[in-house]
């Protein structure tokens, strides 16, 4: 059985208004971190969206997610409740 090794890829978040943040200050295994810069703004948002989209396993979701993002961009978030 293989031994578990934690490998951090950093933290990403969408903070609204077409802005995001990526904190890569401790990427890698504990004790062997690689220092990456913090990235904010539109570039960080695009990184987050591509990472989120790339983790989808279904081709249906890979097609629908960009359409939902585009719809939200044009018309805003749907805040109605059923």
PLY file of the C-alpha trace (Angstrom):
ply
format ascii 1.0
element vertex 82
property float x
property float y
property float z
element edge 81
property int vertex1
property int vertex2
end_header
0.00 0.00 0.00
1.29 3.44 -0.96
2.04 5.98 1.72
-0.10 9.15 1.64
1.66 12.40 0.71
-0.21 15.70 0.86
0.50 18.07 -2.03
-1.13 21.50 -1.88
-2.07 23.27 -5.10
-2.94 26.52 -3.34
-6.32 28.12 -2.75
-8.69 29.71 -5.24
-11.90 31.65 -4.76
-14.41 33.71 -6.72
-15.17 36.91 -4.83
-17.76 38.53 -7.13
-17.80 41.37 -9.65
-15.68 39.33 -12.11
-12.84 39.07 -9.58
-11.09 36.12 -8.04
-8.07 35.34 -5.89
-5.40 32.65 -6.05
-3.05 32.13 -3.11
-0.14 29.98 -4.18
2.24 30.96 -1.38
2.57 27.36 -0.16
2.30 25.07 -3.18
3.80 21.61 -2.77
4.52 19.16 0.02
4.86 20.51 3.57
8.47 21.50 4.14
9.19 21.60 0.38
6.86 24.42 -0.64
7.36 26.28 -3.88
6.67 29.97 -3.54
4.12 31.19 -6.08
2.71 34.70 -6.23
-0.76 35.70 -5.17
-2.91 36.50 -8.17
-6.05 38.62 -7.99
-8.62 40.05 -10.37
-9.83 38.74 -13.70
-6.83 36.44 -14.26
-7.49 34.65 -10.95
-11.18 34.33 -11.85
-10.30 32.76 -15.20
-7.91 30.34 -13.46
-10.65 29.35 -11.01
-13.22 28.85 -13.76
-10.90 26.73 -15.91
-9.95 24.62 -12.87
-13.63 24.17 -11.93
-14.64 23.36 -15.50
-11.75 20.93 -15.95
-12.75 18.90 -12.87
-16.15 18.08 -14.34
-16.47 14.46 -15.40
-19.63 14.69 -17.48
-19.55 16.12 -20.99
-23.06 17.45 -20.37
-21.78 19.50 -17.44
-18.78 20.66 -19.45
-21.22 22.06 -22.02
-23.81 23.47 -19.59
-21.50 25.22 -17.14
-20.11 27.79 -19.62
-23.67 28.45 -20.82
-24.79 29.13 -17.23
-21.79 31.41 -16.67
-22.63 33.34 -19.85
-26.31 33.59 -18.88
-25.33 34.92 -15.44
-22.97 37.41 -17.06
-25.73 38.76 -19.33
-28.72 38.71 -16.97
-27.23 38.50 -13.48
-27.72 35.76 -10.93
-31.09 34.09 -10.60
-32.20 34.91 -7.06
-35.80 33.67 -7.33
-36.96 30.80 -5.15
-39.49 28.17 -6.06
0 1
1 2
2 3
3 4
4 5
5 6
6 7
7 8
8 9
9 10
10 11
11 12
12 13
13 14
14 15
15 16
16 17
17 18
18 19
19 20
20 21
21 22
22 23
23 24
24 25
25 26
26 27
27 28
28 29
29 30
30 31
31 32
32 33
33 34
34 35
35 36
36 37
37 38
38 39
39 40
40 41
41 42
42 43
43 44
44 45
45 46
46 47
47 48
48 49
49 50
50 51
51 52
52 53
53 54
54 55
55 56
56 57
57 58
58 59
59 60
60 61
61 62
62 63
63 64
64 65
65 66
66 67
67 68
68 69
69 70
70 71
71 72
72 73
73 74
74 75
75 76
76 77
77 78
78 79
79 80
80 81
